[in-house]
């Protein structure tokens, strides 16, 4: 196709008679192009961005006024594109610097978490020894051990978020995985008087997953649904599949998520619960990412929350 490789407009009033169009004459005729005006778009830094073109299906003599109009439009485009690049590039550079800083902080924090967890085990051992023969202090012993266990879990969850272990995949049925996970949660569903259903059409094929990690994901999602409903509600778990993906939809009829917080759900250390650490869904996202899948959370149009987990059918074992 014709293009402006120079800095001046390219004007071809008739491709049949203009020698410059001889090498592309057949191509131009195939798209019914008989005349052509091309004005280069030169950015403020001197780079050629592209060409602004005007054409006709009939031979046509472009007037000076028309040529000047296209030139002015090309200059306007050049100015707009140059300004946009001047705004966009610094923003991208700032974001890259921020990501680098976050990665460095993440590594330092992960190393610090490792160092915290090691002496915690020593402290726990000495606490057990100090309280061993003191029945009067048993109540305080329980509180101290409980808080140490909570701190240890927080550190472990943080490490799982920042340094996820590689999934140990095996070929399993997503339906069976969900059924087993729901069995673990059955008593809790009944305790809160919540109806729960597993809906599946044709059973999806078996896929490579880490069963332990994926059970952790769905246990966390189910617990969040229970907490969102509180009492007398309903949770529907729907399993679907197409050629490329297995998708699990978990819908509850709870209170939903405030619109101002929807985009923050799943961020590390962000939680709407009074005693939440904000690491549960963050860990879920990390695990699913390691499985080359995705996790989405949104408010359902009919009320409540809809969580979607997509997992690839064709992903390999490693």
Secondary structure, DSSP 8 states (H G I E B T S, - for coil): -----SSS-EEES-TTT-GGGGGGHHHHHHTT--EEEEEEEE-TTS-EEEEEEEEESS-----HHHHHHHHHHHHHHHHHHHHHHHHHHHHHHHHHHHHHHHHHHHHHHHHHHHHHHHHHHHHHHHHHHHHTT-GGGHHHHHHHHHHHHHHHHHHHHHHHHHS------EEE-HHHHHHHHHHHHHHHHHHTT-EEEEEESS----EEE-HHHHHHHHHHHHHHHHHHH-SS-EEEEEEEE-SSEEEEEEEE-S----TTTGGGTTSTT--SSTT--S-HHHHHHHHHHHTT-EEEEEE-TTSSEEEEEEEESS----
